[in-house]
Amino acid sequence: MGHCDSGIIPPARQYTVHSILEVEVLEYQKQNEKKLPPVGLSAAVIAISAFVIGFSVLKLKVDAHIPILIAAIISALCGMLFLGKKWDDLQEGMLNGISLALLPIVILMMVGVVVGVWIQSGTVPALIYYGLKILSPKVFLVAALLSCSVVSLATGSSWTTAGTIGVALMGIGSGLGIPAPITAGVIVSGAYFGDKMSPLSDTTNLAPAVAGGELFDHIRAMLWTTLPTYLIVIAVYTFMSMKFHGQTVDAQAVETIRTTLASQFNLNLMTLLPPVLVILLAAKKFPAIPGLILGTLAGVIVAVVYQGASAADLITAAHYGYESSTGVEAVDKLLTRGGLDHMMWTISLIICALSFGGIMERCGYLESLLNALSKIINNVTGLITTTIFSSLFGNLFLGDQFLGIVVPGRMFKPAFDRLNLAPRMLSRTLEDCGTLTSPLIPWTACGGYMSAMLGVNAFSYAPYAVLNWLNPIVAIALTFFGIGIFYKKD
C-alpha cells in the first residue's frame, strides 16, 4: 500500500484512489475559500512538531505514540489560538485522517491472524526449512531482492510481499547469520520496487490521477529514475554480500534449525498452499479482506489436516500469535510471532499519526509552506527537488502515504504547468519520494506495517533499504544533468 501500499492485498483499497481524490478536491476548494495560515506560523508549528517527535524518538529512545500526540496538541492549540479554528473542525480533520486508514487497520488485524495461523499450519516453517537448504549467505541478499521484486510486481503490493515471503526471508536470513536489519532493508527495497512499478499498485494509479496524466506514460517515465537506481541497488547488495562470502555458515546450527522444524511440523508442499493462494488472489485483484479470509482458511485446513492442530490451538495462534517452545532458541525466536494482539501497537501508532496529520491538514500548515515555495521556483531542478522534499515532509507530518502524494501533487501542479512540464514528470516525482520513503518512517502505516511484519524498527532497516532512499537522490541528480525530463510537447 506502497499506503502504504495497502494491506496484504492492495487492490481492494483502489477504491480510495478515487474517493481520496474526491475528498482532497473538496478540501482544496475549502482551502481556496479561506486564507492559508501565515508562512511563519506554519514553519514554526512544523519545526516545533519535528523537534518534539525527533528529540523524543532519537534522543530519548521512546516510542513515537506520545510525542506525536503532543505534536498534535501543539498544532491544534496553535490552530485555535492563532487561526480561530473550532475544536469541532479540528476533530473532523482528525476523524477524516483516521478514516483514510480504516481499511489498512482492518487488514493489519487480519494479517496478524494470518501469520499466527500460517506458523501453526507449518507454512512459515516450511518456507524457512526449504530456504535454508537452497540459499547461501553469498547470494542471499540479491536473491531476496529479486524474489521480493517479482512478487510485488505481480501483486502490486509491498504489503503482500512482506506478509508472505518477507516473513520467511527474515527467518532464512537469521538462519544464515545475516543481521535482521540488513535482511529487512533488502525485503523493503524489493517490495517497494514492484509496488512502485506495478500497474496493479494503488499508488501507481493514484500519482498520475493527481497529476492529470496517463498510467502507462507514468510507468514509462518512472523507468528513467527507477531502473538506474535498481541496478545500483543490485551492485550495492552484491558488494555487501562479499562480507558474507568468506563467512562460514555454522552448518551445525543451520541443520539444528532444519531438524527442529522438521520434527515439530509435518513439512510438505501442501503447507505452501496458503501463500501461493494469497499471491494468486492478489495478482487477480481479488478484494483484500475476502482474500485474507481465504488465506486464513487455507492455513486452518492445512493446520488441522497436516499438523493435527485443535480449534483451541488455532484460535490462540490467531489471537495471541504462535508461541514456539522447542527449546532451540533460534527456532523459538523465529516462530514466536503473529496474532491479532501483535498488531495493536502498530495500529495505535497509525491512529496517533493520522490524528496529527488530520489536524495539520485541516489547519493548512504544510499547504501554506508548499504554496509559498511553488510560487518562487523557476527552474526544473529546483521544482523537482522541492517536490521530492515536500513528499517526504508529507509522509513525516501527515502520517499517510496517500497524503504524501496528493498534497504536494495538488500544490505543485500549477508550478509544473508553468514550466511546461508533462504531467508524468509530476507523477513520477511524487512516487520517487512519496511512495518510497513512507516505509522508512516508523509512524506511517507503511513503516508500522513493515516493522510489525519483519520484526525490525523502521529506523534500523532504513539504511539498508537502499532503493527507497537512493531513488529520490538519483531523480534529483538526473534532473540536474537534464536527463529524463519531459515537456508537454514531447
C-alpha positions as CSV (number, residue, x, y, z in Angstrom):
1,M,0.0,0.0,0.0
2,G,3.2,1.1,-1.2
3,H,0.0,3.2,1.9
4,C,1.4,2.2,2.3
5,D,0.6,0.2,-0.3
6,S,-2.4,-1.2,1.1
7,G,-2.8,-4.3,3.0
8,I,-1.6,-7.7,2.2
9,I,-3.7,-7.4,-1.0
10,P,-3.9,-3.7,-2.0
11,P,-6.4,-3.8,-5.0
12,A,-9.3,-3.7,-2.6
13,R,-8.0,-0.3,-1.5
14,Q,-8.1,1.0,-5.0
15,Y,-11.5,2.5,-4.3
16,T,-9.6,5.1,-2.3
17,V,-7.7,6.2,-5.3
18,H,-10.9,7.8,-6.5
19,S,-12.5,8.6,-3.1
20,I,-9.4,10.2,-1.7
21,L,-9.2,12.4,-4.8
22,E,-12.8,13.5,-4.2
23,V,-12.0,14.2,-0.6
24,E,-8.9,16.1,-1.5
25,V,-10.6,18.2,-4.2
26,L,-13.2,19.2,-1.6
27,E,-10.5,20.0,0.9
28,Y,-8.6,22.0,-1.8
29,Q,-11.7,24.0,-2.5
30,K,-12.2,24.7,1.2
31,Q,-8.6,25.9,1.4
32,N,-9.1,28.2,-1.5
33,E,-12.2,29.7,0.2
34,K,-10.2,30.7,3.2
35,K,-6.8,32.2,3.8
36,L,-4.0,29.8,4.4
37,P,-2.1,30.4,7.7
38,P,0.9,32.7,7.6
39,V,4.1,31.1,6.4
40,G,5.9,32.0,9.6
41,L,3.3,30.3,11.8
42,S,3.3,27.2,9.6
43,A,7.1,27.0,9.7
44,A,7.1,27.4,13.5
45,V,4.5,24.7,14.1
46,I,6.2,22.2,11.8
47,A,9.6,22.9,13.3
48,I,8.3,22.5,16.9
49,S,6.5,19.3,15.9
50,A,9.6,18.0,14.2
51,F,11.7,18.8,17.3
52,V,9.2,17.1,19.7
53,I,9.0,13.9,17.7
54,G,12.6,13.8,16.6
55,F,14.1,14.5,20.1
56,S,11.8,12.0,21.8
57,V,12.3,9.2,19.3
58,L,16.0,9.7,18.5
59,K,17.4,11.1,21.8
60,L,15.1,9.8,24.5
61,K,14.6,6.5,22.6
62,V,10.9,6.3,23.4
63,D,8.1,5.1,21.2
64,A,6.6,7.7,18.9
65,H,3.0,7.5,20.1
66,I,3.0,10.1,22.9
67,P,5.4,12.5,21.1
68,I,3.1,12.5,18.1
69,L,0.1,13.2,20.3
70,I,2.0,16.1,22.0
71,A,2.8,17.5,18.5
72,A,-0.9,17.1,17.6
73,I,-1.9,19.1,20.7
74,I,0.5,21.8,19.9
75,S,-0.8,22.0,16.3
76,A,-4.4,22.1,17.5
77,L,-3.7,24.8,20.1
78,C,-2.0,27.0,17.5
79,G,-4.9,26.5,15.2
80,M,-7.4,27.5,17.8
81,L,-5.4,30.4,19.2
82,F,-4.0,32.0,16.0
83,L,-6.3,30.8,13.2
84,G,-9.6,30.8,15.0
85,K,-10.2,27.1,14.4
86,K,-13.1,25.5,16.3
87,W,-12.5,22.2,18.1
88,D,-15.3,20.6,16.1
89,D,-13.5,21.5,12.9
90,L,-10.2,20.0,14.1
91,Q,-11.9,16.9,15.4
92,E,-13.5,16.5,12.0
93,G,-10.0,16.7,10.5
94,M,-8.7,14.1,12.9
95,L,-11.6,11.7,12.0
96,N,-11.1,12.3,8.3
97,G,-7.4,11.5,8.7
98,I,-8.1,8.3,10.6
99,S,-10.7,7.3,8.1
100,L,-8.0,7.0,5.4
101,A,-6.6,4.1,7.4
102,L,-9.7,2.2,8.3
103,L,-9.2,-0.5,5.7
104,P,-5.5,-0.8,6.3
105,I,-6.2,-1.1,10.0
106,V,-8.6,-4.0,9.4
107,I,-6.1,-5.5,7.0
108,L,-3.3,-5.2,9.7
109,M,-5.5,-7.1,12.1
110,M,-6.2,-9.8,9.6
111,V,-2.5,-10.1,8.7
112,G,-1.7,-10.7,12.3
113,V,-4.3,-13.5,12.3
114,V,-2.9,-14.9,9.1
115,V,0.7,-15.0,10.3
116,G,-0.2,-16.8,13.5
117,V,-2.3,-19.4,11.6
118,W,0.4,-19.8,8.9
119,I,3.0,-20.6,11.5
120,Q,0.6,-23.1,13.2
121,S,-0.1,-24.7,9.8
122,G,3.6,-25.2,9.1
123,T,3.6,-22.8,6.2
124,V,6.2,-20.3,7.5
125,P,8.4,-23.1,9.0
126,A,8.3,-24.9,5.6
127,L,9.4,-21.7,3.8
128,I,12.3,-21.3,6.2
129,Y,13.2,-25.0,6.0
130,Y,13.4,-25.1,2.2
131,G,15.0,-21.7,2.0
132,L,17.9,-22.7,4.3
133,K,18.5,-25.6,2.1
134,I,18.6,-23.6,-1.2
135,L,20.2,-20.3,-0.3
136,S,23.6,-19.3,1.0
137,P,24.9,-16.1,2.5
138,K,26.8,-15.0,-0.6
139,V,23.7,-15.0,-2.8
140,F,21.0,-14.3,-0.2
141,L,20.7,-10.5,-0.4
142,V,20.4,-10.4,-4.2
143,A,18.1,-13.4,-4.2
144,A,15.9,-11.8,-1.6
145,L,15.8,-8.5,-3.5
146,L,14.8,-10.2,-6.8
147,S,12.2,-12.5,-5.3
148,C,10.5,-9.7,-3.4
149,S,10.6,-7.6,-6.6
150,V,8.9,-10.3,-8.6
151,V,6.2,-10.9,-6.1
152,S,5.4,-7.2,-5.6
153,L,5.4,-6.6,-9.4
154,A,2.9,-9.5,-9.8
155,T,0.7,-8.4,-6.9
156,G,1.2,-4.6,-6.9
157,S,1.6,-4.7,-3.1
158,S,4.6,-4.3,-0.9
159,W,2.4,-5.4,2.0
160,T,1.6,-8.7,0.3
161,T,5.3,-9.3,-0.3
162,A,6.3,-8.5,3.3
163,G,3.5,-10.5,4.8
164,T,4.2,-13.7,2.7
165,I,7.8,-14.3,1.5
166,G,9.1,-11.4,3.6
167,V,8.4,-13.2,6.9
168,A,10.0,-16.4,5.6
169,L,13.1,-14.5,4.3
170,M,13.6,-13.0,7.7
171,G,13.8,-16.5,9.1
172,I,16.1,-17.7,6.4
173,G,18.4,-14.7,6.8
174,S,18.6,-15.3,10.6
175,G,19.5,-18.9,10.0
176,L,22.2,-17.9,7.6
177,G,23.7,-15.4,10.0
178,I,22.5,-12.2,8.2
179,P,21.7,-9.3,10.6
180,A,18.0,-8.7,10.8
181,P,18.1,-5.0,9.8
182,I,20.0,-5.9,6.6
183,T,17.5,-8.6,5.6
184,A,14.6,-6.3,6.4
185,G,16.1,-3.5,4.3
186,V,16.5,-5.7,1.3
187,I,13.0,-7.0,1.6
188,V,11.6,-3.4,1.8
189,S,13.7,-2.4,-1.3
190,G,12.4,-5.3,-3.3
191,A,8.8,-5.0,-2.1
192,Y,8.7,-1.3,-3.0
193,F,10.4,-1.6,-6.4
194,G,7.5,-3.8,-7.6
195,D,4.9,-1.8,-5.7
196,K,6.1,1.4,-7.4
197,M,6.3,0.0,-10.9
198,S,3.3,-2.4,-11.0
199,P,0.2,-1.1,-12.8
200,L,-1.7,-3.1,-10.1
201,S,-0.5,-0.8,-7.3
202,D,-2.8,1.8,-5.8
203,T,-0.1,4.5,-5.6
204,T,0.9,3.8,-9.2
205,N,-2.7,4.6,-10.2
206,L,-3.0,7.5,-7.7
207,A,0.0,9.5,-8.8
208,P,-1.0,10.0,-12.5
209,A,-4.6,10.7,-11.4
210,V,-3.3,13.5,-9.2
211,A,-1.0,14.9,-11.9
212,G,-3.6,14.6,-14.7
213,G,-1.6,12.0,-16.7
214,E,-1.9,8.5,-18.1
215,L,-1.0,5.4,-16.2
216,F,1.5,3.8,-18.7
217,D,3.1,7.2,-19.6
218,H,3.7,7.5,-15.8
219,I,5.2,4.0,-15.6
220,R,7.5,4.6,-18.6
221,A,8.7,7.9,-17.1
222,M,9.5,6.1,-13.8
223,L,11.8,3.7,-15.6
224,W,14.2,6.7,-16.1
225,T,14.8,7.1,-12.4
226,T,13.9,3.7,-11.0
227,L,15.8,1.3,-13.4
228,P,19.2,3.0,-12.8
229,T,18.6,3.0,-9.1
230,Y,17.6,-0.7,-9.1
231,L,20.9,-1.6,-11.0
232,I,22.9,0.4,-8.4
233,V,21.0,-1.4,-5.6
234,I,21.9,-4.8,-7.1
235,A,25.5,-3.7,-7.2
236,V,25.4,-2.5,-3.6
237,Y,23.8,-5.7,-2.3
238,T,26.3,-7.7,-4.3
239,F,29.1,-5.7,-2.7
240,M,27.6,-6.1,0.8
241,S,27.4,-9.9,0.2
242,M,31.1,-10.0,-0.2
243,K,31.5,-9.7,3.6
244,F,29.5,-12.9,3.8
245,H,31.5,-14.7,1.0
246,G,34.2,-15.8,3.4
247,Q,31.7,-16.3,6.2
248,T,31.5,-20.0,7.1
249,V,27.9,-20.8,7.8
250,D,27.5,-22.7,11.0
251,A,26.4,-25.8,9.3
252,Q,25.5,-27.5,12.6
253,A,23.4,-24.5,13.6
254,V,21.5,-24.5,10.3
255,E,21.0,-28.2,10.4
256,T,19.7,-27.9,14.0
257,I,17.1,-25.3,12.9
258,R,16.1,-27.5,9.9
259,T,15.9,-30.7,12.0
260,T,13.9,-28.9,14.7
261,L,11.5,-27.5,12.2
262,A,11.1,-31.0,10.6
263,S,10.5,-32.6,14.0
264,Q,7.9,-30.1,15.1
265,F,5.9,-29.8,11.8
266,N,4.8,-32.0,9.0
267,L,6.5,-30.2,6.2
268,N,5.4,-30.9,2.7
269,L,4.4,-29.0,-0.5
270,M,0.8,-28.7,0.7
271,T,1.9,-26.4,3.5
272,L,2.9,-23.9,0.9
273,L,-0.6,-23.6,-0.5
274,P,-1.8,-20.6,1.7
275,P,0.8,-18.1,0.5
276,V,0.5,-19.3,-3.1
277,L,-3.2,-18.8,-2.9
278,V,-2.8,-15.3,-1.4
279,I,-0.3,-14.2,-4.1
280,L,-2.5,-15.5,-6.9
281,L,-5.6,-13.8,-5.5
282,A,-3.6,-10.5,-5.2
283,A,-2.4,-10.8,-8.8
284,K,-6.0,-11.3,-9.9
285,K,-7.0,-8.1,-8.0
286,F,-9.2,-10.1,-5.6
287,P,-10.7,-8.0,-2.7
288,A,-8.4,-7.7,0.3
289,I,-10.5,-8.8,3.2
290,P,-12.0,-11.9,1.4
291,G,-8.6,-12.8,0.1
292,L,-7.1,-12.7,3.6
293,I,-10.0,-14.8,4.9
294,L,-9.4,-17.4,2.2
295,G,-5.7,-17.4,3.0
296,T,-6.5,-17.9,6.7
297,L,-9.0,-20.7,5.9
298,A,-6.4,-22.4,3.8
299,G,-4.0,-22.2,6.7
300,V,-6.6,-23.6,9.1
301,I,-7.3,-26.6,6.8
302,V,-3.5,-27.3,6.4
303,A,-3.0,-26.9,10.2
304,V,-5.8,-29.4,11.0
305,V,-5.0,-31.9,8.3
306,Y,-1.2,-31.9,8.4
307,Q,-0.3,-30.6,11.9
308,G,-3.2,-32.0,13.9
309,A,-4.0,-28.6,15.3
310,S,-7.0,-28.2,17.5
311,A,-9.6,-25.4,17.4
312,A,-8.1,-24.0,20.6
313,D,-4.6,-24.0,19.1
314,L,-5.8,-22.1,16.0
315,I,-7.8,-19.6,18.0
316,T,-4.9,-18.9,20.3
317,A,-2.4,-18.5,17.4
318,A,-4.8,-16.2,15.6
319,H,-5.4,-14.0,18.6
320,Y,-2.2,-14.0,20.6
321,G,0.2,-15.3,18.0
322,Y,2.1,-18.6,17.7
323,E,4.3,-19.4,20.7
324,S,7.2,-21.8,19.9
325,S,8.6,-23.8,22.8
326,T,11.0,-26.2,21.0
327,G,13.9,-25.5,23.4
328,V,16.0,-24.3,20.5
329,E,16.4,-20.6,21.0
330,A,17.0,-19.8,17.3
331,V,13.8,-21.6,16.3
332,D,11.7,-20.2,19.1
333,K,12.7,-16.7,18.2
334,L,11.9,-17.2,14.5
335,L,8.4,-18.7,15.2
336,T,7.1,-16.8,18.2
337,R,5.2,-14.1,16.3
338,G,1.9,-13.2,14.7
339,G,-1.6,-12.8,16.2
340,L,-4.2,-10.1,16.4
341,D,-2.7,-8.7,19.6
342,H,0.7,-8.3,17.9
343,M,-0.7,-5.6,15.6
344,M,-2.2,-3.4,18.3
345,W,1.0,-1.4,18.9
346,T,1.2,-0.6,15.2
347,I,-2.5,0.2,14.9
348,S,-2.4,2.6,17.8
349,L,0.7,4.3,16.3
350,I,-1.1,4.8,12.9
351,I,-4.2,6.3,14.7
352,C,-2.0,8.7,16.6
353,A,-0.1,9.7,13.4
354,L,-3.2,10.2,11.3
355,S,-4.9,12.2,14.0
356,F,-1.9,14.5,14.0
357,G,-1.9,14.6,10.2
358,G,-5.6,15.4,10.1
359,I,-5.0,18.4,12.3
360,M,-2.1,19.6,10.2
361,E,-4.2,19.2,7.1
362,R,-7.2,21.0,8.5
363,C,-5.1,23.9,9.6
364,G,-3.2,24.0,6.3
365,Y,0.3,24.4,7.8
366,L,2.0,22.2,5.2
367,E,-0.1,23.6,2.3
368,S,0.9,27.1,3.4
369,L,4.6,26.4,3.0
370,L,4.2,24.4,-0.2
371,N,2.1,27.2,-1.7
372,A,4.8,29.8,-0.9
373,L,7.5,27.6,-2.3
374,S,5.6,26.8,-5.5
375,K,5.4,30.4,-6.4
376,I,9.1,31.2,-6.3
377,I,10.5,28.2,-8.0
378,N,11.5,29.0,-11.6
379,N,13.7,26.1,-12.8
380,V,13.2,22.4,-13.3
381,T,15.8,21.1,-10.9
382,G,14.6,23.3,-8.1
383,L,11.0,22.2,-8.7
384,I,11.8,18.5,-8.7
385,T,13.9,18.8,-5.6
386,T,11.3,20.8,-3.7
387,T,8.5,18.4,-4.7
388,I,10.6,15.4,-3.5
389,F,11.3,17.0,-0.1
390,S,7.6,18.1,0.1
391,S,6.5,14.5,-0.4
392,L,9.0,13.4,2.3
393,F,7.6,16.1,4.7
394,G,4.1,15.0,3.8
395,N,4.9,11.4,4.9
396,L,6.6,12.8,8.1
397,F,3.9,15.2,9.2
398,L,0.7,13.9,7.6
399,G,1.4,10.2,8.5
400,D,-0.2,8.8,5.3
401,Q,1.4,7.9,2.1
402,F,-1.6,8.9,0.0
403,L,-1.5,12.4,1.5
404,G,2.3,12.5,0.9
405,I,1.4,12.1,-2.8
406,V,-1.8,14.1,-3.0
407,V,-1.0,17.2,-1.0
408,P,2.3,18.0,-2.8
409,G,0.7,17.0,-6.1
410,R,-2.1,19.4,-5.9
411,M,0.1,22.2,-4.6
412,F,2.8,21.9,-7.2
413,K,0.8,21.1,-10.3
414,P,0.5,24.8,-11.2
415,A,4.3,25.2,-11.0
416,F,4.8,22.1,-13.3
417,D,2.3,23.6,-15.7
418,R,4.1,27.0,-15.6
419,L,7.3,25.3,-16.6
420,N,5.5,23.4,-19.3
421,L,6.5,20.1,-17.8
422,A,4.5,17.0,-18.8
423,P,2.1,15.5,-16.1
424,R,4.2,12.4,-16.0
425,M,7.1,14.5,-14.5
426,L,4.9,15.4,-11.5
427,S,3.5,11.9,-11.1
428,R,7.0,10.3,-11.3
429,T,8.4,12.7,-8.8
430,L,5.6,12.1,-6.3
431,E,6.3,8.4,-6.5
432,D,10.1,8.7,-6.4
433,C,9.7,10.0,-2.9
434,G,6.1,9.8,-1.7
435,T,5.8,6.1,-2.3
436,L,9.4,5.0,-1.4
437,T,10.1,7.0,1.8
438,S,6.9,6.0,3.6
439,P,8.2,2.7,4.9
440,L,11.3,4.4,6.3
441,I,9.2,6.4,8.8
442,P,8.0,4.4,11.8
443,W,4.8,6.2,12.4
444,T,3.3,5.9,8.9
445,A,1.1,3.0,8.1
446,C,3.8,1.6,5.8
447,G,6.6,1.9,8.3
448,G,4.4,0.5,11.1
449,Y,3.3,-2.4,9.0
450,M,6.8,-3.3,7.8
451,S,8.2,-3.1,11.3
452,A,5.5,-5.3,12.6
453,M,5.8,-7.9,9.9
454,L,9.6,-8.0,9.8
455,G,10.3,-7.5,13.5
456,V,12.7,-4.6,12.9
457,N,12.2,-1.0,13.7
458,A,12.0,1.2,10.6
459,F,14.9,3.4,11.6
460,S,17.0,0.2,12.0
461,Y,16.3,-1.2,8.5
462,A,16.2,2.2,6.7
463,P,19.9,2.5,5.9
464,Y,19.7,-0.9,4.2
465,A,16.5,-0.2,2.3
466,V,18.8,1.3,-0.4
467,L,16.3,1.6,-3.2
468,N,13.9,3.7,-1.0
469,W,16.3,6.5,-0.1
470,L,18.6,6.3,-3.2
471,N,15.8,6.7,-5.8
472,P,15.0,10.3,-4.8
473,I,18.7,11.2,-4.9
474,V,19.0,9.7,-8.4
475,A,15.9,11.5,-9.5
476,I,17.4,14.9,-8.4
477,A,20.8,14.1,-10.0
478,L,19.3,13.1,-13.4
479,T,17.2,16.3,-13.4
480,F,20.3,18.3,-12.6
481,F,22.0,16.8,-15.7
482,G,19.0,17.3,-17.9
483,I,18.3,13.5,-18.2
484,G,14.8,12.1,-18.4
485,I,13.0,15.5,-18.5
486,F,9.7,15.5,-20.4
487,Y,7.8,18.6,-21.5
488,K,4.2,18.8,-22.7
489,K,5.2,18.9,-26.3
490,D,7.2,15.7,-26.0
